[in-house]
Amino acid sequence: MSFKSRFDPESDRAIRGLAFQAKVQSMLSLSFQKTMNTREWLLLQDPFLKDLQLNLLEHTWGDIVIFDQRISHPIFIECVSLKGENSIFPNHKILKYTGENKYYCFGWDDEVRFVHSVTWNSYVSKCDSLKYYKKYTRSKIINLRKQYKNIELFRDSILQV
């Protein structure tokens, strides 16, 4: 039995998402000692991983990993680029992307918001459902009480400055 990844790197959504991910990683690299694309980090652990395996592992480990001697463990970031007010969120992320050291970074226009995975997963799990997704709006992210409204606030919280 063969499994095929549904990720299409040529799609507008993928291009926008990868550009947002690169922008976030670049901004984080100014605040932390080392940031890496999670796929590159996974390949350092096992250089024989195939694209499909990397895609599935990203569900658990996100897009970016942060290493810094000032913190005792790596921090993982899952980037979520929003195109408009209304959006959808995959159910598999709610189930697989959770942990004390995991955060989502939502972005639109020139804004970024960091939300802990436990907070976001709890909130979005209560949203209306489509077949494999949850529906949510940008305004719901803006109105979350537990969030970091920029990289500096996120960094300060992680480093507890």
Backbone hydrogen bonds in HBPLUS format (Angstrom, degrees):
<---DONOR---> <-ACCEPTOR-->    atom                        ^
c    i                          cat <-CA-CA->   ^        H-A-AA   ^      H-
h    n   atom  resd res      DA  || num        DHA   H-A  angle D-A-AA Bond
n    s   type  num  typ     dist DA aas  dist angle  dist       angle   num
A0011-SER N   A0008-ASP O   3.05 MM   3  5.62 166.8  2.07 121.7 125.8     1
A0015-ILE N   A0011-SER O   2.96 MM   4  6.21 164.9  1.99 156.8 161.1     2
A0016-ARG N   A0012-ASP O   2.91 MM   4  6.04 164.9  1.93 151.2 155.4     3
A0017-GLY N   A0013-ARG O   2.86 MM   4  5.99 158.3  1.91 145.4 152.3     4
A0018-LEU N   A0014-ALA O   2.83 MM   4  5.95 163.5  1.85 153.2 157.0     5
A0019-ALA N   A0015-ILE O   3.03 MM   4  6.13 152.5  2.11 143.0 150.5     6
A0020-PHE N   A0016-ARG O   2.98 MM   4  6.19 155.9  2.04 145.8 152.5     7
A0021-GLN N   A0017-GLY O   2.90 MM   4  6.11 158.5  1.94 146.8 153.2     8
A0022-ALA N   A0018-LEU O   2.99 MM   4  6.18 157.7  2.04 143.5 148.7     9
A0023-LYS N   A0019-ALA O   3.00 MM   4  6.22 154.7  2.06 145.4 152.5    10
A0024-VAL N   A0020-PHE O   2.89 MM   4  6.17 161.9  1.92 156.5 160.8    11
A0025-GLN N   A0021-GLN O   2.92 MM   4  6.12 165.9  1.94 151.8 156.0    12
A0026-SER N   A0022-ALA O   2.95 MM   4  6.09 155.9  2.01 144.1 150.8    13
A0027-MET N   A0023-LYS O   3.00 MM   4  6.27 157.7  2.05 147.8 153.6    14
A0028-LEU N   A0024-VAL O   2.82 MM   4  6.06 161.6  1.86 156.9 162.2    15
A0029-SER N   A0025-GLN O   2.94 MM   4  6.05 146.7  2.05 144.2 152.8    16
A0030-LEU N   A0027-MET O   3.23 MM   3  5.58 152.6  2.31 105.5 113.2    17
A0031-SER N   A0028-LEU O   2.90 MM   3  5.29 152.7  1.97 112.2 121.0    18
A0032-PHE N   A0028-LEU O   3.02 MM   4  6.17 138.3  2.20 157.8 170.5    19
A0034-LYS N   A0067-PHE O   3.01 MM  33  5.10 137.6  2.19 169.3 162.8    20
A0067-PHE N   A0034-LYS O   2.78 MM  33  5.10 171.7  1.79 155.8 157.8    21
A0036-MET N   A0065-VAL O   2.90 MM  29  5.34 151.6  1.99 151.7 160.2    22
A0065-VAL N   A0036-MET O   2.89 MM  29  5.34 161.2  1.93 153.3 159.4    23
A0040-GLU N   A0037-ASN O   3.02 MM   3  5.41 120.2  2.40 107.0 120.9    24
A0041-TRP N   A0037-ASN O   3.12 MM   4  6.50 157.4  2.17 151.6 158.5    25
A0038-THR N   A0063-ASP O   2.78 MM  25  5.07 176.9  1.78 128.6 129.2    26
A0042-LEU N   A0038-THR O   2.80 MM   4  6.05 159.5  1.84 154.6 160.0    27
A0043-LEU N   A0039-ARG O   2.93 MM   4  6.17 152.8  2.00 145.1 152.6    28
A0044-LEU N   A0040-GLU O   3.04 MM   4  6.37 134.7  2.26 140.0 151.9    29
A0044-LEU N   A0041-TRP O   3.15 MM   3  5.13 129.6  2.41  94.0 107.3    30
A0045-GLN N   A0041-TRP O   3.26 MM   4  6.65 139.1  2.44 139.6 150.0    31
A0045-GLN N   A0042-LEU O   3.01 MM   3  5.09 126.5  2.31  96.2 110.4    32
A0046-ASP N   A0042-LEU O   2.95 MM   4  6.32 149.4  2.05 147.2 156.3    33
A0049-LEU N   A0046-ASP O   3.30 MM   3  6.00 161.7  2.33 127.4 126.0    34
A0054-LEU N   A0050-LYS O   2.90 MM   4  6.23 159.4  1.94 157.5 164.1    35
A0055-ASN N   A0051-ASP O   2.83 MM   4  6.09 158.4  1.88 153.6 159.7    36
A0056-LEU N   A0052-LEU O   3.00 MM   4  6.28 158.2  2.05 149.1 154.2    37
A0057-LEU N   A0053-GLN O   2.87 MM   4  6.09 158.0  1.91 151.0 157.6    38
A0058-GLU N   A0054-LEU O   2.88 MM   4  6.05 145.1  2.01 147.4 156.3    39
A0059-HIS N   A0056-LEU O   3.15 MM   3  5.42 141.0  2.30 101.6 112.1    40
A0060-THR N   A0057-LEU O   3.00 MM   3  5.44 139.2  2.17 108.6 118.8    41
A0061-TRP N   A0057-LEU O   2.95 MM   4  6.19 157.8  2.00 151.3 158.7    42
A0062-GLY N   A0058-GLU O   2.80 MM   4  4.81 144.0  1.93 132.0 132.9    43
A0063-ASP N   A0077-ILE O   2.75 MM  14  5.83 147.5  1.85 140.5 149.0    44
A0064-ILE N   A0077-ILE O   3.00 MM  13  5.02 161.2  2.03 146.1 150.4    45
A0077-ILE N   A0064-ILE O   2.80 MM  13  5.02 160.1  1.84 151.5 154.7    46
A0066-ILE N   A0075-ILE O   2.74 MM   9  5.00 156.3  1.79 150.9 158.3    47
A0075-ILE N   A0066-ILE O   3.07 MM   9  5.00 154.0  2.14 134.3 142.5    48
A0071-ILE N   A0068-ASP O   3.05 MM   3  5.68 168.9  2.07 120.6 123.9    49
A0076-PHE N   A0101-ASN O   2.84 MM  25  6.18 171.1  1.85 168.0 170.9    50
A0103-TYR N   A0076-PHE O   2.90 MM  27  6.25 158.2  1.95 157.0 163.7    51
A0078-GLU N   A0103-TYR O   2.87 MM  25  6.32 153.5  1.95 151.5 160.4    52
A0105-CYS N   A0078-GLU O   2.86 MM  27  6.06 157.5  1.91 147.5 148.5    53
A0080-VAL N   A0105-CYS O   2.83 MM  25  6.00 162.7  1.86 156.0 153.2    54
A0107-GLY N   A0080-VAL O   2.97 MM  27  6.36 145.4  2.09 157.3 157.8    55
A0082-LEU N   A0107-GLY O   2.84 MM  25  5.99 176.4  1.84 173.9 174.5    56
A0138-ARG N   A0085-GLU O   2.72 MM  53  5.01 148.5  1.82 144.3 154.8    57
A0087-SER N   A0136-TYR O   2.89 MM  49  5.56 160.2  1.93 170.8 166.6    58
A0136-TYR N   A0087-SER O   3.04 MM  49  5.56 165.1  2.06 147.3 148.2    59
A0089-PHE N   A0134-LYS O   2.79 MM  45  5.09 144.9  1.91 143.5 154.7    60
A0134-LYS N   A0089-PHE O   2.79 MM  45  5.09 146.7  1.90 138.8 149.8    61
A0093-LYS N   A0090-PRO O   3.20 MM   3  5.73 140.4  2.36 110.0 119.1    62
A0091-ASN N   A0132-TYR O   2.94 MM  41  5.69 173.1  1.95 145.3 144.0    63
A0094-ILE N   A0091-ASN O   3.04 MM   3  5.31 122.4  2.38 104.1 118.2    64
A0095-LEU N   A0091-ASN O   3.32 MM   4  6.72 151.8  2.40 150.7 158.2    65
A0096-LYS N   A0092-HIS O   2.87 MM   4  5.95 156.9  1.93 150.1 156.8    66
A0097-TYR N   A0093-LYS O   2.88 MM   4  5.11 157.5  1.93 133.2 139.8    67
A0102-LYS N   A0099-GLY O   3.29 MM   3  5.36 153.4  2.36 118.7 114.6    68
A0117-SER N   A0102-LYS O   2.96 MM  15  5.60 165.2  1.98 145.0 140.1    69
A0104-TYR N   A0115-VAL O   2.78 MM  11  5.26 171.1  1.79 159.3 160.7    70
A0115-VAL N   A0104-TYR O   2.92 MM  11  5.26 157.6  1.97 146.6 153.6    71
A0106-PHE N   A0113-ARG O   2.78 MM   7  5.13 157.7  1.83 160.3 158.5    72
A0113-ARG N   A0106-PHE O   2.85 MM   7  5.13 148.4  1.95 147.6 154.4    73
A0108-TRP N   A0111-GLU O   3.17 MM   3  5.46 151.1  2.25 138.1 145.6    74
A0111-GLU N   A0108-TRP O   2.71 MM   3  5.46 163.7  1.74 162.2 161.9    75
A0114-PHE N   A0148-TYR O   2.87 MM  34  4.96 165.6  1.89 147.6 151.6    76
A0148-TYR N   A0114-PHE O   2.82 MM  34  4.96 152.4  1.90 145.5 153.0    77
A0120-TRP N   A0116-HIS O   3.02 MM   4  6.31 172.2  2.02 164.7 165.5    78
A0121-ASN N   A0117-SER O   2.83 MM   4  5.76 164.8  1.85 149.3 154.5    79
A0122-SER N   A0118-VAL O   3.10 MM   4  6.02 154.0  2.17 137.6 144.4    80
A0123-TYR N   A0119-THR O   3.06 MM   4  6.28 162.0  2.09 148.4 153.6    81
A0124-VAL N   A0120-TRP O   2.80 MM   4  5.94 171.5  1.80 170.8 168.8    82
A0125-SER N   A0121-ASN O   3.08 MM   4  5.86 144.4  2.21 135.1 143.5    83
A0126-LYS N   A0123-TYR O   3.10 MM   3  5.78 157.2  2.15 117.4 123.9    84
A0127-CYS N   A0124-VAL O   3.05 MM   3  5.14 161.1  2.08 107.4 113.5    85
A0135-LYS N   A0128-ASP O   2.83 MM   7  5.52 164.2  1.85 156.9 161.5    86
A0130-LEU N   A0133-TYR O   2.86 MM   3  5.07 170.0  1.87 140.8 141.7    87
A0140-LYS N   A0137-THR O   3.06 MM   3  5.39 137.2  2.25 103.2 114.5    88
A0141-ILE N   A0138-ARG O   2.97 MM   3  5.30 124.9  2.28 105.5 119.2    89
A0142-ILE N   A0138-ARG O   3.04 MM   4  6.43 163.8  2.07 155.7 160.2    90
A0143-ASN N   A0139-SER O   2.99 MM   4  6.09 146.7  2.10 141.2 149.2    91
A0144-LEU N   A0141-ILE O   3.13 MM   3  5.33 162.0  2.17 108.2 113.9    92
A0154-PHE N   A0150-ASN O   3.15 MM   4  6.38 158.6  2.19 148.4 154.9    93
A0155-ARG N   A0151-ILE O   2.76 MM   4  5.94 170.5  1.77 158.2 160.4    94
A0156-ASP N   A0152-GLU O   2.91 MM   4  6.07 168.1  1.93 150.7 154.2    95
A0157-SER N   A0153-LEU O   3.04 MM   4  6.16 150.4  2.13 140.7 148.3    96
A0158-ILE N   A0154-PHE O   2.96 MM   4  6.24 162.0  1.99 155.7 160.6    97
A0159-LEU N   A0155-ARG O   2.83 MM   4  6.00 168.5  1.84 161.1 164.3    98
A0160-GLN N   A0156-ASP O   2.64 MM   4  5.30 113.7  2.08 127.4 144.0    99
A0161-VAL N   A0156-ASP O   3.00 MM   5  5.05 146.0  2.12 132.9 143.2   100
